[in-house]
Amino acid sequence: MSIREECGVFGILTPEPADIGSICYYGLYALQHRGQESCGIVVNDDGVFSSRKDLGLVSDVFSPDQLSQLSKGSMAVGHVRYGTTGSSLRSNCQPIEVNHQKGRMALAHNGNLSNNSRLRDQLELSGAIFHTTSDTETIAYIITKERLKAPSIEDALSAAMNRLEGAYSLVLMSPQKLICARDPFGFRPLCYGKRADGAYVIASESCALKAVGADFIRDVEPGEILIFSKNGLVSRKEHCGREEKRTCIFEYIYFARPDSIIDGVPVHKARLCAGALLAQTHPAEADVVIGVPDSGLDAALGFSRESGIPYGIGLIKNKYIGRTFISPGQGERLDQVRIKLSAIEDCVKGKRVVLIDDSIVRGTTSGRIVKLLREAGAREIHMRISAPPFLHPCYYGTDIDSRDHLIACSHTVEEIRDIIGADTLGYLPTPELSKLIRSEDFCCACFNGAYPTAIPQDGGKNRFEQKLSQPHGK
């Protein structure tokens, strides 16, 4: 088991109607690493919304013909999804669209509400009928309820933010406005930029801005609401400073693309630093340093530079297998790791290898990679992890929902080393995390249990899926 990605959100507003569906498509393509289960685009053509959403990768869901039907418009919002709250169902695809008394709305969300269960219970008791198991629908309901008594959609969003707890980076589209907001903790990234044609672009990561020809302007501040319209840009900061900033540190270690910049910190640079810190805190006598593709490569390079041990390409990833690769059935004796990765024997045979990866969850995948290198002739394998051990569930969007799934909760480092078959094992120490971004303003609750918000007491974020899975639940 590996850690699953977040979601990715994208929005664009152009001065004049344009081929906006295609622009949104390429923006989502750049964010595909953040979610491979489903995707969707909603285009606004003078107040008329058209959309396509489905399970699958961006390239699978949108054919050229389908894109051409979505293309014309002046606004669009898009989403790629890996669900941390809500099963892989077509009904959970985003953006969510809402029709209400004061107009239409399309909403895309990255994050996870820590108070979703309580809010949903309140809404259901007041008569709300839910069509999905996603917390994005909870957000949409609350914004809609506030809109019925608020003078504007941005006022409704601001009022809704007083009730939302946890992680949310939002892109919201009304008939006349494109709006984005980031939760007061700033758990998940969000930024915006501008194209040469005057179009404003919002995205989870700066790499998506570059993909559609937009220049990065800045990150959205924690708690900030930005309103884009034909009249320009307005910033509202009534929620800014309400909480201490707590950006997820795992964005830098794993989630984000290496060419993105989050809150002023280049992701590639943070990962190089993680590797260098590993070389300092857990040195090894070895002949070559290799990384597990793709997220371990930058840290491996950092370890190599700091230690002086040569860097090598010891593992090759099959580029034609997406992260939604269909796993072999239980009756098939196929090893997924062998299908996705292969070792370069010339690089590792007879050598002492430092193997860098971003995390160990259950240990199964790490053990298979170690075995793969042993079979390729590696004499010693010193595994180094560019994150601390996972010891606690995450309630802010990362797919770590139970201590039962975390090998570090029930085994010592030495025991994990023996389970995966490595000669030595070292994790990045938790106190070193601040050096990655030169700041203490981050969340690492999955490592140290210091949660910025109240811990949900509702039995877990999969409660609504458990309801659906009961006998005759269909």
PAKEMI-468291 format. One line per 5 residues: their letters; for each residue x, y, z of C-alpha. Coordinates in steps of 0.5 Angstrom, whole numbers, plus 500, padded with zeros to 3 digits. Example, Ala and Ser with C-alpha at 12.3 -4.5 7.8 and 13.67 -1.06 7.14 Angstrom:
BEGIN
as> 525,491,516; 527,498,514
REM end
This chain:
BEGIN
msire> 500,500,500; 502,507,498; 500,514,501; 494,516,496; 494,523,493
ecgvf> 490,529,495; 485,532,489; 487,538,485; 483,544,483; 483,548,477
giltp> 479,555,475; 480,560,469; 476,566,467; 478,569,461; 476,577,458
epadi> 472,574,452; 469,567,451; 475,562,449; 476,555,448; 476,554,455
gsicy> 475,547,456; 481,545,453; 485,550,457; 482,547,463; 484,540,460
yglya> 491,541,460; 491,544,467; 488,538,470; 493,534,466; 498,538,470
lqhrg> 495,536,476; 494,529,474; 499,526,480; 494,529,485; 488,524,483
qescg> 487,519,478; 480,516,480; 476,521,477; 476,528,474; 471,533,471
ivvnd> 470,540,468; 464,545,468; 464,550,463; 460,557,464; 458,560,457
dgvfs> 454,567,459; 451,563,465; 449,557,462; 453,551,465; 455,545,461
srkdl> 460,539,464; 463,532,463; 465,528,469; 467,521,470; 471,516,473
glvsd> 478,515,470; 484,519,468; 484,526,464; 486,523,458; 481,517,458
vfspd> 475,522,460; 475,527,455; 476,525,448; 477,531,443; 469,531,441
qlsql> 467,531,448; 472,537,449; 469,541,443; 462,540,446; 465,544,453
skgsm> 470,549,449; 467,555,449; 466,560,455; 469,565,459; 469,561,466
avghv> 471,554,467; 472,550,474; 476,543,474; 478,537,478; 482,531,479
rygtt> 480,526,485; 483,521,489; 477,521,495; 479,521,502; 472,522,504
gsslr> 467,519,499; 468,512,495; 470,511,488; 463,512,485; 461,516,479
sncqp> 456,520,484; 462,523,487; 466,526,481; 467,533,482; 466,539,481
ievnh> 459,539,484; 454,543,481; 448,546,485; 442,549,482; 438,554,487
qkgrm> 433,559,488; 439,565,487; 442,561,481; 447,556,479; 454,554,482
alahn> 460,549,481; 464,547,486; 471,543,486; 475,542,493; 481,539,495
gnlsn> 482,537,502; 478,534,508; 473,537,513; 475,534,520; 467,536,522
nsrlr> 464,533,516; 460,528,520; 457,533,525; 455,538,519; 452,533,515
dqlel> 448,530,521; 445,537,522; 444,538,515; 440,531,514; 436,533,520
sgaif> 434,539,517; 431,536,511; 437,536,506; 438,530,502; 445,528,500
httsd> 447,524,493; 454,523,494; 458,521,500; 463,526,499; 464,532,504
tetia> 464,537,498; 457,536,498; 457,538,505; 461,544,503; 456,546,497
yiitk> 450,545,502; 452,550,507; 454,555,502; 448,554,498; 444,555,505
erlka> 448,562,507; 447,564,499; 439,564,501; 440,570,506; 447,573,503
psied> 447,579,499; 453,575,494; 456,569,493; 462,571,496; 459,573,503
alsaa> 455,566,503; 462,563,502; 465,567,508; 459,565,512; 460,558,511
mnrle> 467,558,512; 465,560,520; 462,553,520; 468,549,516; 473,546,520
gaysl> 479,542,517; 482,542,510; 479,546,504; 482,549,498; 476,551,494
vlmsp> 474,554,487; 467,556,486; 464,558,480; 457,562,479; 454,565,473
qklic> 458,571,474; 464,570,478; 470,565,479; 472,565,487; 477,561,490
ardpf> 478,560,498; 483,557,502; 482,554,509; 485,559,515; 490,553,517
gfrpl> 492,553,509; 493,546,510; 493,545,502; 496,549,497; 492,554,492
cygkr> 495,559,488; 493,564,482; 496,567,476; 495,571,469; 496,569,462
adgay> 498,574,457; 491,574,454; 488,577,461; 485,570,463; 486,569,471
viase> 488,562,473; 487,558,479; 490,552,481; 492,547,486; 500,548,484
scalk> 504,552,480; 506,547,475; 499,547,472; 499,555,471; 505,554,467
avgad> 502,548,463; 497,553,461; 501,559,459; 500,563,466; 505,567,470
firdv> 505,565,477; 503,571,481; 502,569,488; 499,563,493; 492,564,496
epgei> 493,566,503; 491,562,509; 484,564,510; 483,568,504; 478,569,499
lifsk> 479,571,492; 473,574,487; 475,574,480; 470,577,475; 470,582,469
nglvs> 471,588,474; 478,585,476; 480,582,482; 478,583,490; 481,580,496
rkehc> 477,579,502; 481,577,508; 477,577,514; 479,569,516; 486,571,515
greek> 490,570,521; 484,566,525; 489,560,526; 496,559,526; 499,557,519
rtcif> 499,549,518; 501,547,511; 501,540,510; 509,538,510; 507,532,506
eyiyf> 506,536,500; 513,538,500; 515,530,501; 511,527,496; 504,530,494
arpds> 506,536,490; 510,536,483; 517,537,484; 517,543,479; 512,546,483
iidgv> 513,552,488; 508,552,495; 508,558,499; 515,560,496; 518,554,497
pvhka> 521,550,491; 518,543,492; 525,540,489; 529,544,493; 525,541,499
rlcag> 526,534,497; 534,535,496; 534,538,503; 531,532,506; 536,527,502
allaq> 541,531,505; 539,531,512; 538,523,511; 545,523,509; 547,527,516
thpae> 543,523,521; 543,516,518; 549,516,514; 551,509,510; 557,506,507
advvi> 555,504,500; 557,504,493; 551,508,490; 545,512,492; 538,510,488
gvpds> 531,513,489; 524,509,488; 521,513,482; 518,518,482; 518,521,489
gldaa> 524,518,492; 529,521,486; 530,528,488; 531,526,496; 536,521,493
lgfsr> 540,526,489; 540,530,495; 543,524,499; 548,523,494; 551,530,494
esgip> 551,531,501; 555,524,502; 559,524,496; 556,517,494; 555,516,487
ygigl> 548,517,485; 545,512,480; 539,510,476; 537,503,479; 530,502,478
iknky> 526,504,472; 518,505,472; 514,503,467; 511,510,464; 505,506,461
igrtf> 502,504,467; 498,509,471; 497,510,478; 490,507,477; 493,500,474
ispgq> 488,495,475; 491,490,481; 492,483,479; 486,478,483; 488,475,489
gerld> 488,468,485; 494,471,480; 501,470,482; 503,477,479; 507,482,483
qvrik> 505,489,482; 512,492,484; 515,487,478; 510,490,473; 511,497,475
lsaie> 518,497,477; 525,493,474; 532,494,477; 538,496,473; 542,490,474
dcvkg> 549,493,472; 547,499,477; 546,495,483; 550,488,482; 555,487,487
krvvl> 554,493,490; 552,496,497; 546,500,495; 542,506,499; 535,506,497
iddsi> 531,512,498; 523,512,498; 518,518,501; 515,513,506; 513,506,509
vrgtt> 506,505,510; 505,497,511; 511,495,509; 509,491,503; 511,495,497
sgriv> 518,497,501; 519,489,502; 518,487,495; 522,493,492; 528,491,497
kllre> 527,483,494; 527,486,487; 534,489,488; 537,483,492; 535,479,486
agare> 538,484,481; 545,482,485; 545,488,491; 550,486,496; 547,491,501
ihmri> 541,495,502; 541,501,506; 534,504,506; 532,511,508; 526,514,508
sappf> 525,522,507; 519,522,512; 518,520,519; 514,514,521; 507,515,520
lhpcy> 504,514,527; 497,517,527; 491,518,522; 490,524,518; 484,528,518
ygtdi> 486,533,513; 486,529,506; 491,524,506; 489,517,506; 492,515,513
dsrdh> 485,513,516; 487,508,521; 493,506,526; 491,499,524; 494,500,517
liacs> 501,503,519; 507,498,520; 510,503,525; 505,503,530; 506,496,532
htvee> 513,495,530; 520,498,532; 525,501,526; 529,495,527; 523,490,527
irdii> 521,494,520; 528,493,517; 527,486,518; 520,485,515; 522,489,509
gadtl> 529,485,509; 534,491,509; 540,491,512; 539,498,515; 533,503,516
gylpt> 533,510,517; 527,515,517; 528,523,517; 527,525,524; 521,529,526
pelsk> 525,535,529; 529,536,522; 522,537,518; 522,545,519; 529,545,515
lirse> 525,543,509; 522,549,508; 525,553,513; 519,555,518; 515,552,523
dfcca> 509,553,520; 507,546,518; 502,540,520; 506,534,521; 500,531,526
cfnga> 501,524,522; 508,524,525; 507,527,532; 500,527,533; 499,534,534
yptai> 493,536,531; 491,543,529; 483,542,530; 479,537,534; 480,530,533
pqdgg> 473,527,530; 469,522,534; 465,519,529; 468,513,528; 472,515,522
knrfe> 471,519,515; 469,512,512; 463,512,516; 458,514,510; 461,508,506
qklsq> 460,503,511; 453,505,511; 453,504,504; 456,497,504; 451,494,509
phgk> 447,488,506; 442,490,501; 445,497,502; 444,498,494
REM end
